[in-house]
Amino acid sequence: MKRKIITTSDGSKTIQIEDWNEQYHSIHGALQEANHVFIKHGLLFFLESCHPEFVSGSHPVSIIEIGFGTGLNAFLTFLKAEELQQSINYNGVEAYPVKTEEIQQLNYVELISENHKVEFEKIHAVNWEEQHGITPNFKLKKQQNFFKDITAENEFDIVYFDAFGARVQPELWTEDIFKIMYNAMKDNGVLVTYSAKGSVRRAMQAVGFIVERLPGPPGKREMLRAQKKKS
C-alpha cells in the first residue's frame, strides 16, 4: 500500500496510508494527540491518581504500547521519565515496523527536544526482541508481533492502545483483543486510547474493564480510558 509523510495541524508529521485514508496519528495534530491521550490521561493519570507508591520514581512503571509505529509515544514517555526521574519499562508491539527512511523524515526531535536526538535515534536503532537501556530511567523492548498473539499475564501497569482505527481494522477492536489486554494488565492498571466508538467501549466493558469517556484531543470530541479494578 502506498504511504507518504504528511504534516498535521500542529506542525508535526505522520505517515499516511493512502489506500485506507488512514494515518498513524491524528491529522489534527500528531504531537497534541499523543500528549493528550497517552501522556496526560495515561501515564500522568496513573502516577498522580492511582498509585502513590510510584511517586518516588524508584518503582518502575511497566507500559505496553499496542502499535509502536513511529515511536512518538515512546519518545514522549522517555522524555517524561527523564523529567520526573521515573523508572519506566516500555514494551512496544508492532506487526509491521516503520522503515528507517520514513523515520528519518519525521520532525519530532526538532519540534520536541533537539537535545535528545541521540535517544530518539537509539529508540529506533536498537534490536527488536531484546530489552535495552535507553537511559537509566527508560528501558525499551520492541516486539514484532501481532496483537492477538500477546500472551503476557498480569505484567503491565499501563496500556497505550494505539492501533489503526476500527474503520479500517475492526479486528483489532474486538472483545477478543481487549480480553488479551485485560489479562496482560496488573490489577488497577489503566488502558487509554484515542477511540471513543460505542462498540469499542462495549467490547471493553464486556471483558471486565471500567470505562470512562474523557474529552478528546483536538479534532475529537471524546476518547476512552479503561481501568482493571482489583476484585
C-alpha positions, 0 to 999 in steps of 0.5 A: 500500500502506498504511504507518504509523510504528511504534516498535521495541524500542529506542525508535526508529521505522520505517515499516511496510508493512502489506500485506507485514508488512514494515518498513524496519528491524528491529522489534527495534530500528531504531537497534541494527540499523543500528549493528550491521550497517552501522556496526560490521561495515561501515564500522568493519570496513573502516577498522580491518581492511582498509585502513590507508591510510584511517586518516588520514581524508584518503582518502575512503571511497566507500559505496553504500547499496542502499535509502536509505529513511529515511536512518538509515544515512546519518545514522549514517555522517555522524555517524561521519565527523564523529567520526573526521574521515573523508572519506566519499562516500555514494551512496544508491539508492532506487526509491521515496523516503520522503515528507517527512511520514513523515520528519518523524515519525521520532525519530532526531535526538532519540534520536541527536544533537539537535545535528545536526538541521540535517544530518539535515534537509539529508540529506533536503532536498537534490536527488536526482541531484546530489552535495552537501556535507553537511559537509566530511567527508560528501558525499551523492548520492541516486539514484532508481533501481532496483537492477538498473539500477546500472551503476557499475564498480569505484567503491565501497569499501563496500556497505550492502545494505539492501533489503526482505527476500527474503520479500517481494522475492526479486528483489532477492536474486538472483545477478543483483543481487549480480553488479551489486554485485560489479562496482560494488565496488573490489577488497577492498571489503566488502558487509554486510547484515542477511540471513543466508538460505542462498540469499542467501549462495549467490547471493553466493558464486556471483558471486565474493564471500567470505562470512562469517556474523557474529552478528546484531543483536538479534532475529537470530541471524546476518547476512552480510558479503561481501568482493571479494578482489583476484585 
